[in-house]
């Protein structure tokens, strides 16, 4: 009986969705250009298959040979001749998401704002004042492979620097309140239509039409159902009756479970909604869950999975991206999501990963980043003997210096200090040129620059990289020196080519103390073979800086600014620090630090 029920329901859905069971070829609202394309219904109509009365003038859509859905603005404004791809139609919100098949949406945008595009219009921010953008005429953007000569910049100096644009000429500045204008360079544009307003009909699952088949777009009425004709009550009774009892028990159990989850997370959802509403004006694009599924091609290519969720490879226009889909069962992950969006969305630095967008729809949470084909630094932690993986000492030194500059920016270059609390090789991503990018800000904390510490209610970080003051119960606060300690452990792993933590026979983890690093500096370490004098000098410098970073007393660790100076300086002037686990030698440690930094004022 269950199989019969499923067969009948499948036949019913096929008849209503595909339209094969209906003889009327011109039935309104039952078309789409391709299986992944948006459904086309009132006020839109498919020009080739539906008569004019199926839609409203100006809402005509067409299909191309690739089964893409297109809208041509020349049918609305004769002096325009612009065809754009229709990616999604939000019938319940009157939103239209467009992209340019030629990947030059910024150029098309300049034409659209110069004239009327009725019946459509741009969406505008209500509360925030206008913000300025700059229009540039540029050579192709090598970073994103755009062939479009028009570039839209929001922060002229930083955007041009980070995007590797060359031979750019500013055309003009524009002050605007248009929503989503920051997505132009990602080939995405949002439009809306005020009339006809079918949101009430859509919300109730009914179809929409002009009242009395008139011509007044402001007056509509609801009828029928979006899903089409329904099975009669008699047929439904004979099909569903025998299976109703067992299905009812399953349905009740499912609803009880969903209700429990809903009320448990309702408070966090309200706080998240308030935060994300305040966050609308910032640069990262907010995607719907349908967008995320489309970007990841139905979550087809899984890159990996961690404790907080899975990461999928996707494509946003012609940009390869990584989509981090968070689990929705743990309350703390909602806080991690808010942390990551709120923190990284304000960061713009070459050594910090860039947040392209995020999704916060219902219980769905996702973050969209640039994709890094080289993976994480963890993949390249190995000894020099492994020629297939080892990057070379010069490149390791460049990576170490770049990470230090990223940490310096987080600690000193933003309006507020950003304490990462999870610096480790897995959270350092490498682009095609092995430029490191700090990622995963789920545990980060913000701290005003005039404060020296933040309160700690729980241990934060990854085992093996957590500073002693964060682990110890005697400490209630932590400073940015906790990141310095984690960075030091990362440096020691880079030098030693092995993890700083091993697991014993009984499954217990033990952190490797840095005696072997002292042996390396003294030339006695048997695990790391460095023969070239230049390489020995680099390895020794990285090792010494790492030992300074893991000093037991946080006040004896160098700041991020000092780290950059130490790595940029001549390694011969650095002094090996005192034993970091000899807490009684605090004054001697300060003397070592002063000696190590001597002569660096002019670096």
N, C-alpha and C positions, 0 to 999 in steps of 0.2 A: 504493500500500500504506500509506503514511504517513497518507493521508486516511482510509482504512478504519479504521486503528488509532485515530485520534483520534475518529472517529464512534462506534466501539464503546465506547471509554473514556467518552465523554460520555454515551452512553446508560446505561452502567453507573452512573455517578455520579448521573444524574438519578433512576434507579430507587431508589438507596439513600438519597439525600438527600431527595427529595421524597416518596417512599413511594407514587408512583402505580403502580408495578409490583407492589405487594403487595395482596392482597385483604383482609387482616385489618385492619379499621378500628381495632381496639383494640390494635394492636401497640405495645408499650411503647418509650419512648425515641426516638420518631421525629417529634417535634413541636416547633414554636416558634410564638410568637404573630405574628411578622412577620419579614420578610427580614433585618432588622437586630437582631432580638431574640436572646437567648441560647438555645442548644439546651436542651431539657428532657428529662432522663433521670434514672434512679435516682441518688439517693434521692428526687428530685422527680418529680412527675407533673402532667400537665395535667388539671385536675379535670373539664373538660367532655368530654374525649375519651378518657381512660384509666381503667380500672377501679382500685379501691383497691390491688390487689396489685402495681400497677406502681410504687408508691412506698412511703414510710414515713409514718405519721401525723405531721402537723405540717409536711410538705413539699409541701402542695398549692399549686399556682399556677393563676391564671386569666388570661384575656385580656380587655381592654376593647375598645370600639368603634374605638379608634385603633390596635389591634394592639400595644398595650403589654403587657408581662408584669407581673403584679401578684402580691404575696403579702399575705395578710390575716392579721394576728396574732390576730384574734378566734377563728380556728380552733384556735389553740394555747392562748390564755389568754382565757377567755370574757369577763372584765371589760374587755378591750381591744377597741377597734374601730378598727383602724388599717390602712389600705391603703397600701402603698409600692410604687414602681416597682422592678423588678429590672433593673438595668443590665447586670450581668455575673455569671456563676456560674463560680467557679474550682474545677472538679471535682478538679483535681490538687492543690489546696492547701486545699480545704474553706473557701473564702472566698465571701461573698455581698456584692456591691456594690449598695447601695440608694439611692434618692432619693425625694423627696416630690413627687407631682404637683401639690400646692398650694404648693410652694416655701416651706414652713414646717417644714423638717426639725428645726430646733431645738426647736420646740414638741412634735413627735412624740417626740423624743429624751427629753424630760423625763418623758413617760408610760412609755417603754420601760424607763428605769432604775429606775422605781418598783415594778416587779414582775418576775416571771420571764418570760423569753421562750423558754424551752425548746421545742424542742431546739436553739435557737440561743443564742449567747452573744457578748459583746463580746470583742475581742482586747485583751490587755494587754501593756504593755512589761515585759520580764523584769528588765532591769538597772537602769533609771532609777527614781528615787523618784517618788512622786506629784507632780503639778503642779496648781496652783490655777487655776480658771477662775471667772468671774463671770457670772451669769445676769441679764440686764436685760430690763425691759419697756419697749419703745421705740416711738416713732413710726416710720413707714416709713423705710427707709434709702434716701435719694435717690441715693447714689452707685451702689448695685448694684440699685436698683429692686425691693428686697424689699418685699412686702406683709406679711411676717411680723412680728408685734409682739415676738417673742422674739429676743434677740441674745445670743450667747455671746462673751465677751471674754476674751482671754488676758493682755493687758497693759492694764489698765483705762484708764490715762491716755492711752497712745499710740493704742490701738485706737479709743477713742471720738473722739479728736481727728482721726485720719486718716480715719475712716469718715463724718464729718459727721452723726453721730447727734444728734437733738434730743429733748428731753423724755423722757430716759431715767430709769428708776427701778430701782435694783438690787433683785432679788428675794432672791437668796442666793448664797453662794459654795459651790463644790464642789471637793473634792480627789479626783483620779482618776488612774489610769494607763491609761485606755482609749486604744488606738491610733487615730489618725486623727480624734480629736475636733475637731481644728482645721479639719476640712473641712466641719463642719456648716453654716457660713454660705455655703459653696459648694454646698449641697444634695447632700451625699455622705456615706454612712455605710457602714462596714465591719462585717460580722458574720461569724462562723465557726460551723461545727458540728463537734463532736468525734466524734459517732457518727450514722450509720454511716460508717466510714472506708474510702472506696473509692480512696484515693490509689494503692495498689499496682496495682489493676486498671486505673485510668486511665493510669498511667505505662506499662503494658504494652500499651495499646490495646484492652483487653478491657472488656466490660460487667460490671456489678456487681449482685448480688442478695443478699438475706438467705439465709443458709446453710440448705439444706433447706426453703426457703420458710417459715422460722420467723418468730417475732416478736421475737427477740433482736437489737436493733440493733447490738450489739457484735460480732456474728459474721456475716461476709459471705464470699462466694466469688465467683470470677471465672469468666466463661464467654464464649464467642463473640467478637465483635468489635464495637467502637463503630460502625464503618462498615457493619455489617450483613453479609448473606451475600456471599461472594466468588465470582467466576467460577471455574469448575472448571479444574483444571490442563490438561485437554485443550484447552479453548477458549482459555486463555491461551497455550498453546504455538502454536496455529495463528495467533493474532493477532500475538503478539510475536516469533515466530521469525524471519521474513524481515527485520524491522527491527532485530533485536538487535545485529548486528555493527556497524552504523554508530552506533547509539545508545551502544554500549559505549565507543567511542572518544571521543565527546563527553562521556560521563559521566566517564571517566578524566581528561580534560583539565580538566573543571569541578572535580572533587574535588582535583586537584593545586593548582589555583588557590586554592580555599577553604582547603586545608591550609596553604598558604603564608601566607595572610592571618591564619589563626587563630593559628599559632605566632608570627607577628610581633607580634601584638597581645596575646598571652596574658598577658605580664607586666603591661601597662597595665591589662588587664581585672581582674587580681587586685588591683592597687592600688586601682582604682576601687571594686571590691566592698567592700574593707575600709573605704574612706572613707565610702561610702554607708551601710554598716551602722552606723558611728558617728554618721551624720548623721540617723538615723531620727527622733530625738526632736525635731528642729527643725521649724519651722512649715510650710514648703512641702510639698505633697502629692506623694508618689511615684506616678506613673501607670505603667500597663503600656503596651506599644506598641499593644495593642488599644484602650486608652483614647485614645491620641493619634490613631489613625485615626478613631475615632468623633467626637472633639472637632473634628477638621478636616474631617469628612465625606469621608473618603478623600482628603485633601490636595487638595481641589477648588479652593479660592480662594487662589491664590498671590499674596502681597503683594510679594515681591521676592526677590532672591538675591544673596549676597555671597560672599566668598572662603571663608568657613567653613561655609556652608550656606544653606538657603532658609527663608523666613518665610511661614507660612500663616495665614490668618484662620480662626478657629474659634469654637465656642460651647460653654461649660462651664455647664451648667444654663441660666440665662437671662443669662449674662454673656458679652459678646463678648471674645474673647481673641486674642492673637497667639502662635503656636507656632513657635519657632525650631528647625528640625530640622538637626542638625549632620551634616556629612559624616563618614564612618567610614573614610576611607582614609589620613588623615594622622595620624601619631603625636602631633604637637604639639596637635592639636585635642582629644585626650583630656585633656591638661593644661589647655587652655582651658576645657573643660567643668567639670572639677573646680574650677578657679579661680572660675568664674562661680557655680556652685551654692554653694560654700563661702563665698564672699564676700558675694554679694547676699542670700543666705538669712538673714543676720544683720542686715541693714540695714532700718531703718524710718524713713523720712524723706519728707516731702511732695515733695521735689525729687529723689528717687531712685526709679527704677522698681521695682515690687514683683514679686518672683518668686512666682507662685501655685503652681507645681509643676514637676516634672521627670520625665523618663523615662530609665531606665538599665537596659535589658533586652537582654542579648546584646550585639550591636554597635550597637544603636539608642540614640541620644542625642538628647534634645529638652528644650527649656526652654519653660515656659508663662508668659506675662506678660499683664498687662492690655493691651487694645487701645487705641491712641491714633489717633483718626480724623484728626487734623490732620497726622499724619506727623512728620517731623523738622524741626528748625530750618533745615536746609539748604534746604528748599523755600521759605523766606521771606527768604533772603539776596538782597536786591535794592535798587535805589536808590529814593529817595522819589518819583521820577517815575513809577514803576510802581504806579499806584493800585490795581490789581487784587490785588497781592500784598503790597505794603509794609504793615507792621503799625502804623506810627506810632511816633514817638519815645518817647512815654510808655510804650507797651507794650514796646518794645525795652528800655527802662531797667528795667522790672519783670522781664523775662525775664533780663537780665544779672544783676540783684541776686539773683534766686532761684537761678540756677546757682551764683553765688558762695556762697550759703548751703548749697547741696548739697555743694560742694567743702569748705567749712568743716566740715560734719558728717563727711565722709569722713576728713579730716585730724585733726580734734580731738574729734569727738563719739562715736567708737566705742571699744571696749576697746583695739583696736590701730589704728594709722594704716592707712588704705587708700589706696594710691597707684594711681590709675586708669590712667595712662600712655596714654590714648587719648581725651582730651577733644577733641571736634571737633563741628561742627554736625550731622553725620549721627548722632552718638550722643547728641543731645539731642532727646527726643521731647516733643510738645506735646499736652496733653489738650484737651477741648472748650473750656476756659476759657483756653487758651494758658499753662497752668502747665507749666513745663519739668520734665522728668524725665531724670536722667542714667542712661544704660543702657550695655550691652556692657562687662562686667567680665572679659572673657576674658584680658586682658593685665595685670590688676591684681596688685599685690603687697601683702602684709601686712607691717607693720613696727611693732615695739613703740614706744611713745611715748618711751621713754628713748633710742632710737636715732635718729640724725640722718640716716642714709642706708641704702640697700639696695644690694647688689652687683648688677651688671648683666653678664650673659653675652652678651647680644645686644641689638640696637636694638629698641626697642618703640615702637609708635605709628603714626600716619598721616603720610605725607610732607606737609610744610607746617606741621605742628603739633608736631613733635618738637623738644625743646629742644636747644641746642647741646651741652650736656654729655652727653646721651644718645647723640648721634651721634658725638662725638669719641672717638677711640681713646685719648686721653690720660686719659680718665675711666673708672674702673672701678666707680664708684658713682653713684647718683642720689638726690635728695631729693624731698620733696613739691613743691619749687619747679619740678620738671619739669611738673607739672599746671598750675601758675600760668602758665608760659610758653604752654602749649597754650591755656589760657583767654584769655590776652592776644591770641593770634592770632585766636581766635574773636570777641573784642570788636572787633578792627580790621576783620574781615569784616562784622560787623553795621553798623559805622559807614560803611564804604566801599561796602557793597552789592555786593561782588564778591569772588571768590576771591583768597586771598593767594598763589596759585601759578598761573602760566601756562605753557603748553607751546609751545615754539618750533617753527619750520618743520621742524627736524631731529628732532622728537620729544623734545627735552630739556626738562625741567621747570626753571623758575626761580622762586624765591620772591621776591615783591615786597617790597622793603625799605620801611620805613615813612616815607620822605620825604613821600609824598603825604598821610600823616596829619598831619605837621607843617604841610604846606600848608593842610590843612583847618582846623587850629587857628588858623592865621594868616589864614584867610579867602581863600586863594588857590587852593584846589582846584577844578578845573573839572568834576570827575566827580560831585560830590555837591552838590546845590542845596538849601540850608536857608535859608528866608526868615524864619520866625517866630522872635522872640527867645527864647521859651521852648524851642523845639526846638533852636535853636543852642546854648543852654546845656547841654541834655541830651547832644547829639552831642559837644560839646567835652569834657564830663566823661567819657563812655564812652571817647573817644579817648585822653585823658590816662591813665586807668587802664590801658587796653590797652598803652600805651607803657611804663608802669612794669613791667607783667607780663613784657615781652619783653626786659628788661635782659639783657645778655650774661652778666654775673656773677650766678649764682643768689642770692648773698647780698644783692644789691641789689634783688631782687624782693620785693614785699610778701607777707606771709602771707595765708592765706584770711580770717582774722579781720580783718586790715587792709583787705582788699578790700571786705568788707561795709561797714566804716566809711566808706571812701572813696566808695562808691556811694550811701550813705545821707546823706552830708554835702552841704553847699552846694558846688557845682562851682566857684564863684568862688575858693574857698580852695585849690584844687589848683594846684600848680605844674607846668609842662611839664617833664618829665625831660630830662636831658642825652641826647645822641645815643647810642642803645643799642649802636651798633657801634663806639664809641670806647672800647676796653677800657683805654686808658691813663688815662682820666678816672675811675678807680674812686672816689677820695676825693670828687671833685666830685659823683659820682652819689649817694653816701651823704648828701652835703649837700642835694641836691635832694630826696631821700626824706624827710629830717628836716623840711625846709621844707614839703613837701607835707602832712605829717601834723600840722603845728603847729596847735594849736587844736582838735584832734579828740578830746581826752581826755574831753570832755563830750558827745560825740555818742552 
